[in-house]
Amino acid sequence: MNLSRKMKLIINDLKPYNPERIILFGSAGRGEADEYSDIDLVVIKETKKRFIKRLAEVVTYIRPSLCPVDIFVYTKGEFEEMKKNLNPFIEQVLKNGKVIYEKS
């Protein structure tokens, strides 16, 4: 299955989670992914849950047989604060990533 098809399935899987935005980063975001690459995502979602609880919850939406997926879930405020503070991880996500879903 090609990356484009995988991304469509992942986006459809995550829509019930109600994300505001999904950003693809890592090798797939840079356009360097191969058939063995995992999918790295940042999901922006308003929630009051603690970070580790968000991760435990969001993975239940992804079908496990699709491909390996690493997901980080941040609130909009957390993401903006990290961006403002020049967080190296967020800088890389913004530099090499691409928005693949945005709630309309």
C-alpha positions as CSV (number, residue, x, y, z in Angstrom):
1,M,0.0,0.0,0.0
2,N,1.4,3.4,-0.9
3,L,2.0,6.3,1.5
4,S,-0.9,8.4,0.0
5,R,-3.4,5.5,0.6
6,K,-2.1,5.0,4.1
7,M,-2.4,8.7,4.9
8,K,-6.0,8.7,3.7
9,L,-6.9,5.7,5.9
10,I,-5.1,7.3,8.9
11,I,-7.0,10.6,8.5
12,N,-10.3,8.7,8.2
13,D,-9.4,6.7,11.3
14,L,-8.6,9.8,13.3
15,K,-11.6,11.9,12.3
16,P,-13.8,10.5,15.1
17,Y,-11.0,11.6,17.5
18,N,-12.0,15.1,16.5
19,P,-8.5,16.6,15.8
20,E,-8.2,20.3,14.8
21,R,-5.1,19.6,12.7
22,I,-2.8,16.7,11.8
23,I,0.8,17.3,10.8
24,L,2.9,14.6,9.0
25,F,6.6,14.9,9.8
26,G,9.7,12.7,9.7
27,S,10.8,10.8,6.6
28,A,7.2,10.8,5.2
29,G,6.9,14.6,5.8
30,R,10.2,15.1,4.0
31,G,9.1,12.9,1.1
32,E,11.8,10.3,1.9
33,A,9.6,7.5,3.2
34,D,9.9,4.0,1.8
35,E,7.7,0.9,2.3
36,Y,9.4,0.2,5.7
37,S,9.0,3.7,7.1
38,D,6.8,4.5,10.0
39,I,4.3,7.4,10.0
40,D,5.1,10.3,12.4
41,L,2.2,12.6,13.3
42,V,1.5,15.6,15.5
43,V,-2.2,15.9,16.3
44,I,-3.6,19.2,17.6
45,K,-6.7,18.7,19.7
46,E,-8.4,20.5,22.5
47,T,-8.5,18.3,25.6
48,K,-8.0,18.4,29.3
49,K,-6.5,15.0,29.4
50,R,-2.9,14.6,30.5
51,F,-0.3,14.0,27.7
52,I,0.2,10.2,28.4
53,K,-3.6,9.7,28.5
54,R,-4.0,11.4,25.1
55,L,-1.4,9.1,23.6
56,A,-3.2,6.0,25.0
57,E,-6.5,7.3,23.7
58,V,-5.4,8.3,20.2
59,V,-3.7,5.0,19.3
60,T,-7.0,3.2,19.8
61,Y,-8.3,5.0,16.7
62,I,-5.6,3.7,14.4
63,R,-6.0,0.2,12.9
64,P,-2.8,-1.6,14.1
65,S,-2.3,-3.5,10.9
66,L,-1.9,-0.4,8.7
67,C,1.7,0.5,9.5
68,P,3.8,1.6,12.5
69,V,2.6,5.1,13.6
70,D,4.1,7.5,16.2
71,I,1.6,10.1,17.3
72,F,2.1,13.1,19.6
73,V,-1.1,14.9,20.8
74,Y,-0.8,18.6,21.9
75,T,-3.4,21.2,22.6
76,K,-3.3,24.3,20.4
77,G,-2.0,26.3,23.4
78,E,0.8,23.8,24.1
79,F,1.8,23.7,20.5
80,E,1.9,27.5,20.2
81,E,3.8,27.8,23.5
82,M,6.4,25.3,22.3
83,K,6.6,27.1,19.0
84,K,7.1,30.5,20.8
85,N,9.8,28.9,23.0
86,L,11.6,27.6,19.9
87,N,11.3,24.0,21.0
88,P,13.7,22.0,18.7
89,F,11.2,19.2,18.2
90,I,8.4,21.6,17.1
91,E,10.8,23.5,14.9
92,Q,11.6,20.3,13.0
93,V,7.9,19.5,12.7
94,L,7.2,22.9,11.3
95,K,10.3,22.9,9.0
96,N,9.9,19.4,7.5
97,G,6.3,18.6,8.2
98,K,3.1,19.2,6.3
99,V,-0.4,19.7,7.4
100,I,-2.4,16.7,6.1
101,Y,-5.7,17.5,7.8
102,E,-7.3,20.7,9.1
103,K,-10.8,20.9,10.6
104,S,-12.9,23.2,8.5
